[in-house]
Amino acid sequence: MLTIRQITDNTEKVIKGLEKKNFKNAKATIEKVIELNNERKKSQAKLDNNLAEVNAASKSIGMYMKNGQKDEAEKAKARVAELKELNKGIEADMNAAAESLQQLLYTIPNVPYDLVPEGVCAEDNLVVKSSLRECKEGDTVGNWDAVVDNGDAKVPHWELAKKYDLIDFDLGVKITGAGFPVYKGKGAQLQRALINFFLAEANKAGYTEIMPPTVVNQASGYGTGQLPDKEGQMYHCEVDDLYLIPTAEVPVTNIYRDVILDEKQLPIRNCAYTQCFRREAGSYGKDVRGLNRLHEFSKIEIVRIDTPQHSAESHQEMLEHIEGLLKKLELPYRILRLCGGDMSFTAAICYDFEVYSEAQKRWLEVSSVSNFDTYQANRLKCRYRTADKKTELCHTLNGSALALPRIVAALLENNQTPEGIRIPKALQPYTGFDMIK
């Protein structure tokens, strides 16, 4: 959530940033925020003045009574009663303005950094790095033509999963519904191997492993910006008013809700493996075939809490960590800097990692790595105390390291041979086998 100071001190910059994110009615919304804040402040000032008068009048009553000035004492009592009645209305107005302001702020996305490119959709995202070729300045997804073609026609992962009895999509439909696959045999072992590999690599990089709940309360959803859920993507347990998590970012970041950290503790590095749940409302067609888009999936998340001065460096370290994972898995990848129109509601800057599917001839997103600046921290009241005892908002960051379904899809499709499916060398100590035959 944007702070009032951000909005009032940099009004034009905020409006331009929101327009870069294609936020409708940015100027009118920000003007309404300022209007509501002024109403709240005006009511607060009235209330403070009246309370000061009440205190002064209350003190005078005793003095009048002591001096035998009963008429003056009664007048003072009447004035105190009048002011207290007035204050009820003023306080109601102030609270109404504050509540309207809070609800409006929840609807406003984060302001993107200057480095974020202009654009309205995924085609406008910049390709900043790739394992396939050098990237030129201004390369976008829409004009980028690097593909992998090893000659032989490749079989898609859903056919390979059936051939080698790794994943049963039909059984998942029987047990639950579409988007809930059942992993079997070496398919289940491959999942577990990837989870252990990603966690071991995170541990080497200094991340402390967390095993959080996969169900969170409303306050946690609001804290990281998943609520209000305008797109209806979260599973809601209505009886208990709890939500299944769409990512471990939610419970792990909420560890620091309403917490004041010491600057010496930062940056905090956490990682977590969880199941993730997304309704994926509106998804259809080839994009949802096989493992491409699921309702339940496994993911390892890395989360950092940092100072504003160091968060850009933390973001770069996270990008390097995830790139290192893809290199070790020997997968063709590219890194995108998302344009304003394709960024998430809460991010100030975001990079996506995509791997290439040789069978599907398309790029599959496997990670988003975001810096949220103070946006989440303001919602969470996540702060730190500086060396000179000042209290400041933290910066929060998170990224997938990595999401498993499309990694599995790419591993199966890109490593198929006449003898079977080859397992990358870095993963073999975790699988216990080098081929799926």
ABEGO torsion letter per residue (X at the ends): XBBAAAAAAAAAAAAAAAAAAGBBGAAAAAAAAAAAAAAAAAAAAAAAAAAAAAAAAAAAAAAAAAAGBAAAAAAAAAAAAAAAAAAAAAAAAAAAAAAAAAAAAAABBBBBBAABBBEABAAABBBABBAABBBBBGBBAAABABBBBAGBBBBBAAAAAAAAGABBAAAAAAAAEBGBBBBBEAAAAAAAAAAAAAAAAAAAAGBBBBBBBABBBAAAAAAAGAOBBAAGABBBBAAAGBBBBABAAAAAAAAABGBBBBAAAOBBBBBBBBBBBBAGBGBBEAAABEAABBABBBBBBBBBBBBAAAAAAAAAAAAAAAAAAAAAAGBBBBBBBBBAAABBAABABBBBBBBBBAAAGBBBBABBBBBAEAAAAAAAGBBBBBAAGBBBBBBBBBBBOBBAAAAAAAAAAAABBAAEBBBBAAAAAAAGBABBX
